[in-house]
């Protein structure tokens, strides 16, 4: 099977967001072929380059979202009129108030799931595909999407009767900002990926996230009828709602409407949707995803680095609590420090190790603030010539002689704590479970789904509840041991790379089994040749070469003519055909 893997700011770039997950998937499914279509977000990604690619990656095509390009195309009057009509319809769909969500922004989940009319959904889809067809006919639309025509169409839609209140309040700077953001999001429309010998030649498009990354998959489905699989471990639409809180209501409303309607169209056209957890699944359902298409597939994580710690659950210090992660405000270390102050009053010998590095300038400032707060909460123990050794709170990073790896960090304590106020899938918590550690976590994101009944869960931003749960486990080593063993068993059952790869392999086969044949083999008279591509044609092996089979029927060589098909690894439609020795039915079955 040939998979078109679609990414945005991820694989195969070294600094990509879901790069590790995609790399494990590609390497684990070595029986398939992968073509990677990557959209880069920053110049830094381009400069840092790619990760080493396995041999099953046959082609990589990239396109920048950060760079403004102008191909110099001058559109004629007819093309300009088509663009104005399509872009105007798109703008009207974004500005129309979504029924069912009075007072809420257009494109909100409530409006999309409960009351979005079929008329508005079709208007958005028709406008989107109309722009895509125009881009294909004219060689791209980069200049048109940045033109005054686009801004004026957006302004007319905002001023039209029936527009949402926040859209009617948009001013010229708001319109310019929204037009620029839409141009960036719609750049995949101008790519030359959607031909029969490119993305149209794959058996399946697999989008590694929603949003702009899934747009090439939508267009491949529209132009070439390629089935689409969408995986979301963090719902991109939710991220759009949480970003840019300082923007005007008009900007937030219009951009939320665009991304909401794009998500709804993606879910409508996808053959299967695979959320990474129940939290993401609920968002997808509220945004219009059909429950029959949803398959929850948990992220696959490598358990090998944590095997030694998990098989030897004895901790270095039964009085030590450990926090491991990326230092940023969303992790709410302030609440953790206040909770630890109460823990020290109940258990004076307790220690807290905060292991992690800051993320960006904001993270560095937050780390400095937390260090200052720790000095204030424990002033007596932070004074004197031996302050570093006696301080019950330590701020550390992995990679040193004391904590060479994250597994060593988890193994250094009796209890692992998570204090976040915002969390998607808690990968750090799963790592602690691989190490056989009992956990105390806040009830955010997919935390409860990840740990099940193998740890204690408390409300976020509640230091007293967090302290009480930690004290209860510090005083009960037998309970800690039971919870840690149960946590490790759960993690090995649900969250390993192997289960993730197995799940996607089954989903690939399921989608392909329900997809009509798109490439028909023709005989020498031009008539379709039935049964020219049997079911086992996608199984690697010498029997997957249909040369002898077609020749025996008097048909043309698979490498010649318009009826050429792609069947088996390493065989391109315009390349040589490999000879295959006859294989008996018994030998084929044995293989």
URHUKA-V324779 format. One line per field, one symbol per residue. burial: + if it has 24 or more other ideal C-beta (glycine too) atoms within 12 Angstrom, else -. A space follows every 10 residues. Layout:
BEGIN
burial: ???
END
This chain:
BEGIN
burial: ++++++++++ +++--+++++ +++++++++- -+++++++++ +---++---+ +-++-+++++ +++++----- ----+---++ -+++-+++++ +++++++++- +--+++++++ +++-++---+ +-++++++++ ++-+++-+-+ +++++++-++ +-++++++-- --++-+++-+ ---+++++++ ++++++++++ +-++---+++ ++++++++++ ++++++++++ ++++++++++ ++++++++++ +-------++ ++++++++++ ++++++++++ ++++++++++ +-+++++++- --++++++++ +++--+--++ --+-+--+++ ++++++++++ ++++++++++ ++++--+--+ ++++++-+-- -----++--+ +-++--++-- +--------- ++++++++-- --+-++++++ ++++++++++ ++++++++++ ++++++++++ ++++++++++ ++-+++++-+ -++-+++-++ ++++-----+ --++-+++-+ ++-++++-++ +-+++-+++- ++--+-+-+- ++------+- -++---++-- -++++++-++ ----+++++- --+++++++- +-+---+--- ---------- -
END
